Amino acid sequence: MSAKKRIVVLGSSGSIGTQTLDVVRQHSDKLEIVGLALGTRIDVLEAQVREFGVRHAAVGDESLRGNPAARSLAAHLALADDAETAATLEFGQDAVVGLTGIPEADIVVNALVGAAGLRASYETLRAGKVLALANKESLVVGGDLIMPLAARVDEERRASGAAPATGPAGALMPIDSEHGAIYQCLLGERMEEVSKLWVTASGGPFRGRTRADLADITPAQALAHPTWNMGAKISIDSSTLMNKGLEIIEAHHLFCMPYDKIEVVVQPQSAIHSMVEFSDGSVKAHLGTTDMRIPIQFALSYPDRWDAPVKPMDFRTLGSLDFAAPDADTFRCLALARIAGETGGTLPCAMNAANEVAVAAFLAERCAYLDIAACVEAVMEAHDPQSVESLEQLEEIDAWARRTAEAWVAAR
């Protein structure tokens, strides 16, 4: 029997992180957790460390170092220590990123939320590990840096025999319903024969509403997604369609596809996760149960397919499949993200940072729902795009955009 794939999970208390752990529970004969990181929930981290026998842990919040829960976790790791491999518990964002380089790891699942995940993705690939990517901002903000690194790791995997005999080498595996679907639809196909990528959207909780209808939307209403169970930030992005805008930019980088060949289509049942159209008019669609454990598992099992982690879809009870064009006038964030992607350079970085600030302000009831798009647009207009050169440059622009967005919110 082949050795287990050894995994680090960054963001282990979030939606993607906990579902990743569920996949590992179901396939413990094939997968092993060797590192876990999260932001603040040390009690959750200790339970996970104990369950999976993990020896390397990190907490993003530096201020929690002296917390009683932290001392409890440290004591547990000290008891589990042995002479061969020292167990570690570190604090701070650098500690979270540092788990990407531990020698025991084969795969890093990056389920961090927001732009903080970019450096983790970069360091994962720089260390030659497989990046299972659930952090949208890594490609939205830093795709110009991440994709060349992924290509280099692909070459190393082919040269060492770690890559599959056919198909992509697998250095970067998308953990995302839409991009995982496109990835699978493209297996065995020639990229020059692809005429369009169709990224599907549920339409969110406000599908069919007008701008006037959205003026008094509350955070609770925006968090109530009709088909997917997600974290707060991505749920708001789904409601504004910013999520689809980010996915357009991701698809551009992941699949080397020009923006005029990437379209969004509303598919309210969320049964079709995305589609690929070919030059002869044929279309491949990826369908399945609306459960993120399916794309998570494929990212970890590739190139193999393992037993389903959830009950498969019963097409006899599915009913209808509906399609519609997205309303980019009402949901302005979708149009803004496409503009940022097509402009390129550092504009997606500024756009993304502004959106994170605006979403947080809306959730804190410091601005109105429609102010999210207005804030993003104001920051984009104030930014002078540059070519992407380094992580440090992107971090500076991210900080500038956040300050600018905060000032815009404060002036409302």
PEWONOR-V370828 format. One record per residue. PSI is psi in whole degrees, 0 to 359 (none if undefined). BURIAL is 1 if it has 24 or more other C-alpha atoms within 12 Angstrom, else 0. Layout:
[[PSI:BURIAL] [PSI:BURIAL]]
//
This chain:
[[138:0] [157:0] [153:0] [148:0] [130:1] [129:1] [139:1] [134:1] [115:1] [120:1] [46:1] [349:1] [353:1] [182:1] [309:1] [319:1] [313:1] [326:1] [329:1] [316:1] [326:1] [319:1] [320:1] [321:1] [318:0] [339:0] [48:1] [346:0] [347:0] [342:1] [148:1] [134:1] [126:1] [348:1] [143:1] [141:1] [144:1] [180:1] [305:1] [336:1] [77:1] [327:1] [319:1] [317:1] [317:1] [319:1] [319:1] [317:1] [316:1] [315:1] [316:0] [3:1] [38:0] [143:1] [351:1] [123:1] [152:1] [145:1] [126:1] [330:1] [105:0] [329:0] [347:0] [5:1] [320:1] [8:0] [142:0] [322:0] [325:0] [320:1] [323:0] [315:0] [318:1] [320:1] [320:0] [314:1] [324:1] [320:0] [328:0] [355:0] [153:0] [175:0] [334:0] [312:0] [117:0] [129:0] [149:1] [144:1] [113:1] [162:1] [150:1] [162:1] [326:1] [327:0] [321:1] [311:1] [325:1] [334:1] [340:1] [340:1] [3:1] [137:1] [337:0] [340:1] [139:1] [322:1] [138:1] [119:1] [111:1] [96:1] [25:1] [150:1] [131:1] [188:1] [343:1] [338:1] [346:1] [311:1] [324:1] [318:1] [316:1] [312:1] [329:1] [310:1] [324:1] [330:1] [359:1] [16:1] [162:1] [132:1] [112:1] [106:1] [116:1] [358:1] [105:1] [322:1] [338:1] [316:1] [324:1] [313:1] [316:1] [26:1] [327:1] [339:1] [323:1] [316:1] [320:1] [324:0] [317:1] [320:1] [321:1] [318:1] [323:1] [315:1] [319:0] [322:0] [321:1] [317:0] [327:0] [353:0] [8:0] [341:0] [154:0] [158:0] [328:0] [160:0] [183:0] [151:1] [339:1] [22:1] [328:1] [111:1] [118:1] [127:1] [88:1] [137:1] [312:1] [312:1] [329:1] [323:1] [313:1] [317:1] [313:1] [324:1] [334:1] [348:1] [127:0] [1:0] [161:0] [126:0] [329:1] [347:0] [3:0] [125:1] [338:1] [145:1] [127:1] [109:1] [120:1] [151:1] [143:1] [337:1] [349:1] [185:1] [348:1] [21:1] [130:1] [354:0] [158:0] [170:0] [322:0] [324:0] [333:0] [356:1] [324:0] [25:0] [138:1] [161:1] [320:1] [319:0] [319:0] [335:1] [349:1] [79:1] [139:1] [335:1] [332:1] [145:1] [107:0] [172:1] [170:1] [312:1] [313:1] [332:1] [319:1] [317:1] [324:1] [322:1] [329:1] [353:1] [8:1] [325:1] [318:1] [325:1] [318:1] [322:1] [329:1] [314:1] [318:1] [314:1] [322:1] [314:1] [313:1] [319:1] [13:1] [46:1] [129:1] [153:1] [332:1] [356:0] [15:1] [120:1] [153:1] [135:1] [134:1] [126:1] [88:1] [330:1] [346:1] [28:1] [326:1] [121:1] [340:1] [171:1] [155:1] [127:1] [138:1] [167:0] [336:0] [6:0] [352:0] [149:0] [130:0] [130:1] [141:1] [118:1] [157:1] [175:1] [143:1] [80:1] [124:1] [347:1] [338:1] [305:1] [329:1] [312:1] [319:1] [323:1] [329:1] [330:1] [340:1] [134:1] [6:0] [165:0] [128:0] [172:1] [143:0] [135:0] [350:1] [169:0] [125:0] [159:0] [138:0] [104:0] [343:0] [339:0] [3:0] [321:0] [220:0] [160:0] [120:0] [150:0] [147:0] [158:0] [144:0] [151:1] [89:1] [348:1] [313:0] [315:1] [79:1] [333:1] [327:1] [315:1] [321:1] [318:1] [320:1] [319:1] [315:1] [316:1] [315:1] [327:1] [318:1] [201:1] [225:1] [0:1] [319:1] [327:1] [312:1] [317:1] [314:1] [316:1] [317:1] [320:1] [318:1] [317:1] [315:1] [320:1] [316:1] [321:1] [320:1] [316:1] [329:1] [5:0] [36:0] [351:0] [164:1] [165:1] [313:1] [344:1] [340:1] [306:1] [321:1] [320:1] [314:1] [316:1] [320:1] [318:1] [319:1] [319:1] [331:0] [349:0] [139:1] [102:0] [143:1] [166:0] [144:0] [127:1] [327:0] [164:0] [320:1] [319:0] [316:0] [323:1] [323:1] [317:0] [321:1] [314:1] [318:1] [314:1] [323:1] [317:1] [317:0] [318:1] [319:1] [319:1] [322:0] [315:1] [316:1] [332:0] [355:0] [none:0]]
//
